[in-house]
C-alpha cells in the first residue's frame, strides 16, 4: 500500500482544531491575567478615609485599619 492511497480524512481536521483550541486558551489566559492586574491600586485607603469623614469609624479604628492595609 502506498502512502497516497490512504485518505486521512478523520485526522486532517485534528491539527487545525487543536490550533484553534490553543489560540482560544491563550486568549482566555491573557484576558484573565489582564483583568487581575488592572485593578486600581490605592482604592482601599480612599474608602477608609471617606468612612472616617462620614463618621462611620473612629480615628483609632482608622489608624488600626490603615496600619493593617499597609502591612
N, C-alpha and C positions, 0 to 999 in steps of 0.2 A: 504494500500500500504506500503510495507516495504522499508526501505531506500536503499536496494540493488537493487531493481527493477528499480530505477531511474538511467538513464545513463547521467551524466552531461557533455556530450561531448563539447558543446559550451563553457562551463565555465572552463574546465580543462586547456585551453591554456591561460587564462587570468592572472593567477598567475605568470607563467614563463615569459610571455610577459611584465608584469609590472616590474618584476625584471630586465629584460634586459633594459627596458626604464630607470629605476632608475640608473643602472650602467653606461649607456651612458651619462645620465645627470651629474652624479658625475664626470666622466672622463672629460667631456667638461668643467665643472666648474673648475676642477683642472688645466687644460691646460690654461684657461683664467687667473686664479689667478697667475700661474707661469709666464706667459708672461708679465703680468702687473708689477710684482715685479722684473723681471730680467733685466730691463733697466739699462744700465750703468749710474752711477751717476758721476757728475763732468764733463760731456761732454760739457755743455754749456760754462763754463769758459774757457775751452781749445779752443773752436771755437772762442770765443771772443778775446782771446789772439792772435790767428792766424790772425784774421781780423785786429787787431791793428798792428801786424808785417807787414802785406801786405800793410798797409796804407789806408785801406778801411774806418776806423773810426779814429777820433782824440783821443788824450789822455783824453780829457774832456768827450767825449762820452763813452769811455771805462770805466772810473770811474763811470759814471752815470749808465751804464748798469750793471756793476759789483755789484754796490750797490743794484740795483733792483733784481738781481738774488739771492743775499744773504738774502734778506728780506723774 
